[in-house]
Amino acid sequence: KGLQGIVDAQQALTSSVRYFLQGGDLDGLEDGPVTLMLEMLEVFKAANEAVQGHTTTLAIVQQHAEAISKDYEKVSRQCRKRDEAHERQGHYNEKVSGLQSQANGGRSEKLQRNQAKLQKASDELEAIDTECKRLVADVVSKRREHVDRTLTSLLQGYCVMMPKWGEAAKVAMDRLGLRDSDIVNPPPPPVEEDDRLTTGARVHVVGLTGAAHLNGKEATIVEYDPAAGRYLVEFEDSDRKKIKGVNLEPVQPALAEDTEDTPTGPGGSAAPNSASEQEPEEQRIAVRMMPAAIPMGAVTEVEVSCSMGDTIEEVLVAGRPCEVLESTASTAVVRVGPFTSPDEVEVEVRARHLDRYLRKQERGLKFYQALRFGMVGFNCKASADCRRVFRNEGIVMGTCFSSEPVARFDGGQAGSCPGWYFEVAVVERQDQRSIRSLALGFRFEDTPQVASTRDLGETAKTLPKALMLGYDPPQLVVNGNTVKKTDSKLWRPHRDVGEGDRLGLFLTDSVPQQVAVFQNGVERLRLPVELGHGPSVPRFAVFDVCGQVSGVEFIDQAAIPALVVEPVAALAAPAPASSDSDKEV
């Protein structure tokens, strides 16, 4: 398609040039431009012929590609058959296991029938898997041949096309008396360095048209790219962009605060206190911390950015000095923490030999309560930092609780109602077939503790004082009772949730109260719920690591989605009747 586009463009230009030359009114037109146009017509003609000849080669390449595609389609079809056979085997395996536990050592007719079906499914899976491996091995053995055929065909076409094109162009250049050195290279991008735009400076974005949504936002200059003639800036959300200097305006600096009531200058005289009398280095700008929020109870290394005019010597967070690991006149790396209460605190920065002046940011650093796993299911194990949890064996007994209650928030974006929200990411999904599926929810009590993790049961469905949403078919479970089975077309975690997906659960503090599940930031399901627990009762996060999903992690500082309480007619209808095929074994 690209080569044909070249042909079409050259033919259009050829027609335009010929139309111009045939107009007859060439008085006053110098010989040079006319000769150039005539020579280019010959080059276009030769180039078009070369490209048209190359289309035959492209057709051969297309034939090779189609043959390769057919080989891979065979493998794909066989893999789908293998997956279906794997699912059948898993279904009968679970069914037989359930019947065996009910038979108490006996062999009922139903158990024998399902054992025969299990054996047949296992034999089919073995045969299909053997054929699948044979097809894969066949494709792998042909891979070298596939590459050779495709690239050789393309190379042959280029060898035919490019010399013809280049020869015609060379003849035209000789006739016009041009040399290779006459080709004019484009000038380098202009340098737009601005003395006001220094590394670490805070700026406003202005005047952008292609990315107008950035106008008015504040950012910090990371570095200047002379090759691109642009400044690399970083926004509050850590997003980075390259922007021209004309579209950046420095943020007006704040004046320094004096640590003494009457600072003195040399010889005991009063130090200058007006902005015009002070040196530019003594004008203070906001202090920037990266990251701007860190978890409570943790010791974290933080980068401090502000232009001091001298080496940064001391950094205080909430009045407590931090360990300075490295520093320059504009940045420092410090070790902060631990702090035990969620709050936004003041940050102060002092420079060497300028200790009478401060750089201060009132709400420069935020400490937040990070959710971590506490009690985990019998088949699960938490990571060293308790942020992740994995189910090591089986497909059940994976009920896990957060170690701390989920914090209540006053409201999210766009007038969202207050409530409780937490978010996890699926970090591991196993290939094993199972009709079981995950669920997430809340536990309503001071401490979600039991005598033993074995007492939690196979799933979180039996938990008292709890709300769970998920499983397969999807359902809402409150205090151990299924109160509603939902439409699986809206959200079915067994089918819709994969590795890397983010799942969030939103419980409103409103009347009527509602619970909503979000997947990758998009609302998938919302239901009305009656709990009877006041807002003062702690709400611990619960995740049932069940079925194919075998590993999850809490997401810190997850963005709270907007959720406005309103009637949800589509979800308020009676639950569809469940068939035998929908029931769990």
MODALIN-V519552 format. One record per residue. RES is the residue in one letter. D_LAST is the distance of its C-alpha to the last C-alpha in whole Angstrom. Layout:
res = (RES | RES)
d_last = (D_LAST | D_LAST)
//
This chain:
res = (K | G | L | Q | G | I | V | D | A | Q | Q | A | L | T | S | S | V | R | Y | F | L | Q | G | G | D | L | D | G | L | E | D | G | P | V | T | L | M | L | E | M | L | E | V | F | K | A | A | N | E | A | V | Q | G | H | T | T | T | L | A | I | V | Q | Q | H | A | E | A | I | S | K | D | Y | E | K | V | S | R | Q | C | R | K | R | D | E | A | H | E | R | Q | G | H | Y | N | E | K | V | S | G | L | Q | S | Q | A | N | G | G | R | S | E | K | L | Q | R | N | Q | A | K | L | Q | K | A | S | D | E | L | E | A | I | D | T | E | C | K | R | L | V | A | D | V | V | S | K | R | R | E | H | V | D | R | T | L | T | S | L | L | Q | G | Y | C | V | M | M | P | K | W | G | E | A | A | K | V | A | M | D | R | L | G | L | R | D | S | D | I | V | N | P | P | P | P | P | V | E | E | D | D | R | L | T | T | G | A | R | V | H | V | V | G | L | T | G | A | A | H | L | N | G | K | E | A | T | I | V | E | Y | D | P | A | A | G | R | Y | L | V | E | F | E | D | S | D | R | K | K | I | K | G | V | N | L | E | P | V | Q | P | A | L | A | E | D | T | E | D | T | P | T | G | P | G | G | S | A | A | P | N | S | A | S | E | Q | E | P | E | E | Q | R | I | A | V | R | M | M | P | A | A | I | P | M | G | A | V | T | E | V | E | V | S | C | S | M | G | D | T | I | E | E | V | L | V | A | G | R | P | C | E | V | L | E | S | T | A | S | T | A | V | V | R | V | G | P | F | T | S | P | D | E | V | E | V | E | V | R | A | R | H | L | D | R | Y | L | R | K | Q | E | R | G | L | K | F | Y | Q | A | L | R | F | G | M | V | G | F | N | C | K | A | S | A | D | C | R | R | V | F | R | N | E | G | I | V | M | G | T | C | F | S | S | E | P | V | A | R | F | D | G | G | Q | A | G | S | C | P | G | W | Y | F | E | V | A | V | V | E | R | Q | D | Q | R | S | I | R | S | L | A | L | G | F | R | F | E | D | T | P | Q | V | A | S | T | R | D | L | G | E | T | A | K | T | L | P | K | A | L | M | L | G | Y | D | P | P | Q | L | V | V | N | G | N | T | V | K | K | T | D | S | K | L | W | R | P | H | R | D | V | G | E | G | D | R | L | G | L | F | L | T | D | S | V | P | Q | Q | V | A | V | F | Q | N | G | V | E | R | L | R | L | P | V | E | L | G | H | G | P | S | V | P | R | F | A | V | F | D | V | C | G | Q | V | S | G | V | E | F | I | D | Q | A | A | I | P | A | L | V | V | E | P | V | A | A | L | A | A | P | A | P | A | S | S | D | S | D | K | E | V)
d_last = (55 | 57 | 60 | 60 | 61 | 63 | 65 | 65 | 66 | 69 | 70 | 70 | 72 | 74 | 75 | 76 | 78 | 80 | 80 | 82 | 84 | 85 | 86 | 90 | 90 | 90 | 93 | 93 | 90 | 91 | 90 | 88 | 85 | 86 | 86 | 82 | 81 | 82 | 81 | 78 | 78 | 78 | 75 | 73 | 74 | 73 | 70 | 69 | 70 | 68 | 65 | 65 | 65 | 62 | 60 | 60 | 59 | 56 | 55 | 55 | 53 | 51 | 51 | 49 | 47 | 45 | 45 | 43 | 41 | 40 | 40 | 37 | 35 | 35 | 33 | 31 | 30 | 29 | 27 | 25 | 24 | 23 | 21 | 19 | 19 | 18 | 15 | 14 | 14 | 12 | 9 | 10 | 11 | 7 | 7 | 10 | 9 | 7 | 9 | 12 | 12 | 12 | 15 | 17 | 19 | 19 | 18 | 17 | 18 | 14 | 14 | 17 | 16 | 13 | 15 | 18 | 16 | 15 | 19 | 20 | 18 | 20 | 23 | 23 | 22 | 25 | 27 | 27 | 27 | 30 | 32 | 30 | 32 | 35 | 36 | 35 | 38 | 40 | 40 | 41 | 44 | 45 | 45 | 48 | 50 | 48 | 49 | 53 | 53 | 52 | 54 | 57 | 57 | 57 | 60 | 62 | 62 | 63 | 66 | 67 | 67 | 68 | 71 | 72 | 71 | 73 | 76 | 77 | 76 | 78 | 81 | 81 | 81 | 84 | 86 | 85 | 86 | 83 | 82 | 79 | 80 | 81 | 77 | 76 | 73 | 72 | 73 | 70 | 69 | 71 | 71 | 70 | 70 | 71 | 72 | 70 | 67 | 66 | 63 | 61 | 63 | 61 | 61 | 61 | 60 | 62 | 63 | 60 | 59 | 57 | 54 | 56 | 53 | 54 | 57 | 58 | 55 | 57 | 56 | 58 | 60 | 58 | 61 | 63 | 63 | 66 | 65 | 63 | 65 | 62 | 61 | 58 | 56 | 53 | 52 | 50 | 47 | 48 | 48 | 51 | 54 | 57 | 59 | 63 | 66 | 67 | 64 | 63 | 65 | 66 | 64 | 67 | 68 | 68 | 71 | 71 | 70 | 73 | 72 | 76 | 78 | 81 | 80 | 83 | 84 | 87 | 90 | 88 | 89 | 86 | 83 | 83 | 80 | 80 | 78 | 81 | 82 | 79 | 78 | 75 | 73 | 73 | 71 | 68 | 65 | 61 | 59 | 56 | 53 | 51 | 48 | 49 | 46 | 45 | 42 | 43 | 44 | 44 | 47 | 48 | 50 | 51 | 54 | 57 | 59 | 62 | 66 | 68 | 71 | 71 | 68 | 66 | 66 | 64 | 61 | 60 | 56 | 56 | 60 | 58 | 60 | 57 | 58 | 60 | 58 | 60 | 63 | 65 | 67 | 64 | 61 | 59 | 56 | 56 | 53 | 52 | 50 | 48 | 48 | 46 | 46 | 45 | 48 | 50 | 54 | 57 | 58 | 62 | 63 | 67 | 69 | 71 | 75 | 73 | 72 | 74 | 71 | 68 | 65 | 63 | 59 | 58 | 55 | 55 | 51 | 48 | 46 | 42 | 39 | 37 | 33 | 32 | 29 | 30 | 27 | 24 | 21 | 21 | 20 | 22 | 26 | 28 | 31 | 35 | 36 | 32 | 32 | 29 | 26 | 24 | 20 | 22 | 19 | 15 | 13 | 13 | 15 | 17 | 19 | 22 | 25 | 29 | 32 | 34 | 33 | 33 | 37 | 37 | 39 | 42 | 41 | 40 | 42 | 43 | 43 | 40 | 39 | 38 | 35 | 33 | 32 | 30 | 29 | 27 | 28 | 25 | 27 | 24 | 21 | 20 | 20 | 17 | 14 | 11 | 9 | 9 | 13 | 15 | 17 | 21 | 22 | 25 | 26 | 28 | 30 | 33 | 32 | 28 | 28 | 26 | 27 | 25 | 22 | 20 | 20 | 19 | 15 | 12 | 13 | 16 | 14 | 16 | 19 | 22 | 25 | 23 | 22 | 19 | 19 | 16 | 13 | 11 | 12 | 15 | 16 | 18 | 17 | 21 | 21 | 18 | 17 | 16 | 19 | 19 | 16 | 19 | 20 | 18 | 22 | 23 | 21 | 18 | 18 | 15 | 18 | 21 | 21 | 23 | 25 | 28 | 27 | 28 | 26 | 28 | 27 | 30 | 30 | 33 | 36 | 37 | 37 | 34 | 32 | 30 | 27 | 27 | 25 | 28 | 27 | 30 | 32 | 31 | 30 | 26 | 25 | 27 | 26 | 28 | 27 | 28 | 28 | 31 | 32 | 36 | 37 | 38 | 35 | 34 | 31 | 29 | 27 | 23 | 21 | 17 | 18 | 14 | 13 | 16 | 18 | 20 | 23 | 25 | 28 | 30 | 33 | 36 | 38 | 36 | 37 | 36 | 36 | 37 | 36 | 38 | 36 | 36 | 34 | 32 | 32 | 29 | 26 | 28 | 27 | 24 | 20 | 19 | 17 | 14 | 13 | 10 | 10 | 9 | 7 | 4 | 0)
//
